[in-house]
Amino acid sequence: MSKLESAVPGYTRLGVEPYTPNIGATINNVDLADLGDEGLRAELRKALAEFQVLFFRRQTLTPEQQIALARVFGDPDKAKAFFPRHDKHKVIELIETQPAGHRYGVDQWHSDISFSANPPTGTVLYSKIVPASGGDTLWASATAVFESLPRSLQIYLEELEAVHSFENSGWPNYFSQLEDGEAVYRKARADYLPVVHPVVRTHPVTGRKILFISPNFTDRIKGLSRQQSDALLTFLFSQFQKPEFQARLRWEEGTVAIWDNRATVHYAVNDYDYQPRLLHRVTFGEDRSF
């Protein structure tokens, strides 16, 4: 039986294999460099909403093709972080590390750029250079985590709001290593004031509830003392660490991962010292994430 024949029911253009019971799918029988068919694009959008993170092996994409892939899901000109940019295609961020060089501090659970008032709705990440071992990325389903909580706690959380800030992450340390780091830091503080998001959000496509917090950017819960906020956030953050809610990807050259930034958090494992790594990232979004 072929991979396509054994695919999840409801897909005729894609071979969809669930990665774990709660999150993720491997997609077979598709060349992401050729997405001219609307039926194929529609199934990709459906799969992303259903499985939250999609994995594709053995892909070869030009920068233009990666940007076109992001456009299947949203607008690649939406929110960006502080990574260096591709010299010809500014919507492509370069996540690059060199032996014994700087690490970006993304080895904490986070959803991308939640310190923005309108975070990106998803991300296309394409591996160009990968370590011989290490450098995996993990995703956790923020919907599955929320649904696992006691109903009384779910109801309480739905009344809360949390403050998100890039200063709660590793970015300030990164700025300090730049030649013009102080100026970059001052500009970032002016451009990205702390924002407030509901602790629980509703996904606009699936209608599922999402625990919208992350250790990398969520600073505190409004209306609680610092002690109360820290205690509650520590408990909630710990739920992302349960393997039952996770999918872990070992990168190969030519791997593409696409994830729903609203429904997931992810963690970049920092265990590949003395090995180079380069990924091209395109975030995509909408005028309103929620």
N, C-alpha and C positions, 0 to 999 in steps of 0.2 A: 504493500500500500504506500503511495507517495505521501510526502509531507502535506501536500495540498489536500489530498483526500482525507487525511486524518485531522484536518484543521477543525477549529471551533465552528459549530454550526452558525450559519448566517453570513459567512464570508465566502464569496465566489472568486475574488481576485487575489486574495492573500492566503498563505498558509500560516495559521495562527496557532502557536503552541503555548499554552499557559506556562509561565516561568515558575511561579509558586501559587498556592491556592488563593492568596490574598492580594498579590500585586505582581504585575509584569507579564510580558509575553514576548517570545521570540517570533519574529516575522520572517517567513521563508518565501522564496519564489517571487522576489520583487527586486528590481533594479531602481534604486532611488535616484539615479541620474535620468530616468525616463518616466516622468509623471504627467504625461500629456492627457491621460484618460481620466475624466471626471469620476467615473465609477470607482477607479482605483483610489483617487484622492479621497472620495467619500468614505471608503472602507478604512483608510488610514485614520481619518478623523474619528470614525466610530470605534476603532480599536484603541486609540489613545484614551478616549473617554471611558471605555470599558475596563482597560487594564492599567491605565495610569502611567506606565513606562513601557516603551517598546525597544527591543534590541534587534539590530540588523548586522549580520556579519558579511565580510568580504565585499564591501562597497568601495567604489572609486568615484569620488566627487571632486569637481572643480569648485572653487569658491562660489562661482555663479550658480552652480547646481545646488550647493548647500543652502544658499539664500533662497533659491526657488523652492526647495523642500520646506524651509521654514514658512514660506508664504502659503503653503497648503493649509497651515494651521492658524496663521495670524499674521500680524504686521511686524516684520523684523526691525522696524525703526523705533520700536518702543523702548522701554527702560533698559539701560545698560549699567554695568558696574564700573569698576576702575581698572580693569585689565588693559594691557596694551592692545592696540587695534591692528588689524591687517593693513598693510601700507596702501593697498588699492581698494579695499572693501571695508569701510569703517564700521559696518554692522557686524563684522566678524571680530570677536575678541580672541586673543591668543593666550591660552592657559599654558604657559611654558615654564619648565623648571630645568635647570642645569645641575650637573653634579656639584653637591655641596652648596648649591645656590639657594635663593630665597624660596620659601614655601608660602602660599597665599593665605594660610590660616583657615582653610575651608574644611578642616578635619573636625568639624562640629556639625550636628544636624541643622539644616537650614532649608528654607525655600528661597530661591534666588530673589534678591533685591526687595525683600519684604519691608525694608526701610523706606521704600517709595510709597507715595500715596496711591499709585496705580501700578502694582508690580506686574512683571511679565506673566502671561498665562502659561508659557511653556518654553522649552529649550531644546535645541538640536545640537548635540555634541558629537564631534567627529574626530576620531583618533588618527593622528599622523605619525607620531613616534611614541612607542610605549616601552616601559621597562621590561626586562626579561622576566621579572617577577615583581609583584607588589603594584601599588598604585591602583588598586581596585576602587570602584565606587559602589556605595550602597544606597538604596532607596527604601523608604518606609512609607506605607500608606497612612496618611493622616485621616482618611475616612475610616479605615478599618480600626485604627486606634480609637477614634471617637466612639465608634459603634461598640467597642469592647467595654466601655466604661459603664458603671451602674447608671441607671436611668436618672436617679436623683442627682447624681453629679453632672450628668449631661444637662439637665435643666438649669442647674446653678451656673455652669459655665456659659450657657447661652445668654446670660445676663451681663457678662463681663467684657471689658475691653482691655487691650494690652498696648503698651508703648513699644515701638520698634525703632531701633537706631543703629546706623552703621558703626557708631562708636562702641557698641557692645561686642564688636567682632574683631577680627585680626587686621582690618584695614588700616587703623591708625598706626600700627606697628610697621606695616608695609610702607606707608607714606614717609615715615621717619628715615627709611633707607634710601629714599630718592634724593637726588641732588637738589631739586626744588621742592622737597617734601613739605616744608612748612607752608608754602603757597598753595600746594595741592590740597593740603589738609584744610586750610582756611576756606578754600573754594568749596570743598565737599561739605563742610559744615554749613555754609551759606545755602548751597543748593539742596541739601537733604537735611532739613530740620526733622527732629523726631516726629513720627506719625503714629496715629492711634488706629488700630484695627480691631474689630470684634474677635474675641477668642474663638468663637465658633462661626463659621461661614457656611453658606449653602452653595454647592456647585451649580452654576447656571445651566449646565447641560444635563447632568445626571440627577440633580436634586438631592444628592447625598450631603450630609453634614460633614464638615471638615474641622479638625482641630488646628487652627491657624496660628501656631506659635513655633518658635525654634530657638535653641540655645544661642545661635550665632548672632541673632538680631533682636530677640525679644528681651527687653530690659526689665519690665515690671508690669504688674497688673494694676490698673487704675482702681482707686477706692480701697485698696488693701494696704496695710502697713508693709514696710519692706520685709519684715520677718515673715508675715503671712504670705506675701507675694512670692518670696523665694521658696518657701516650703511647698506651696501649691505648684509652682513652675517646676521645681525639682522633681516632684512626683510625676507630673505630666510629661516632662522631657524623658523620664526613664522609660515611659511606655514605648517610645520609638526604638529603644534598644532591644526589644523582644524580637528574636529571630522570626517568630511567626508572622510578623508584619513586614518583613524585609525581603528584598531581592538584592543579591550581590553579584556584580558584573566583574569578570576578569577581562580586561581590555586586550584586544588584538589590534594590530594595524588594520585600518579599514573598517573598524566597528563604528556604528552609529547608534547612539542612544537618544531617544526623544521622550521627554517626560512632561506630564501635566504639572506645572509649578504650583497650581492651586491645591491639588489633591495630595501632594507628596512632600516629603522632606528628603534630603540626600546628604551623604557624608563621603568626602574624598579621603581615602586612607593614605596617611603620610608615612609610608614604610619603605621607600625606594631610594634612599640616599645613594649618591654617586651614580645614579642612572638618569639619563635625560628623558624628558617626557614633553610632548606637545599635542595639545588638542585645540581644535577650532570650535568656538562656541558662537551660536546665534540664538539669542533669546527672541521670542515673538510675543505679541500681545494684542490687546484690543483697546478701544477707547475707555472701557471700564472692565476691570478684571472680574468683578462680581456684580 
